Amino acid sequence: MQLLDDALESDQFRVLIFRHKCALIEGRERKEDKPRVFIDSELCLGDECGCNRLCSRVFGCPGLIWDAQKQRATIDEVVCTRCGVCATICPKGAIQLEKPPKKKAAKT
């Protein structure tokens, strides 16, 4: 991480080669259905949470953004890859995964 931080702060041209694809690219390439990620507005306390906006400020996922008008985190569904990692870091459980509808059994 220190190498990445140094490269981003440098005003010189740098190239970083990673071993793995960016999660955004990898997520878009997957064909499988994943649950939609959303924020429960009743559970999200914004700055009053005490987590210091861990989801939108610290976690750094581009799919999680801070809505200054609502004073709450929100999901940018265009950017979100539905990986679900953010749902595991929210201390209040406000970031949730939509449960997929139950599939009906095929009649035989």
ABEGO torsion letter per residue (X at the ends): XAAAAAAAABABBBBBBBABBBAAAAAAABABBBBBBBBBAAABAEAAAGAGGAAAAAAGBAABBBBAAAGBBBBBAAABAGAGAAAAABAAGABBBBBBBBBBBBBX
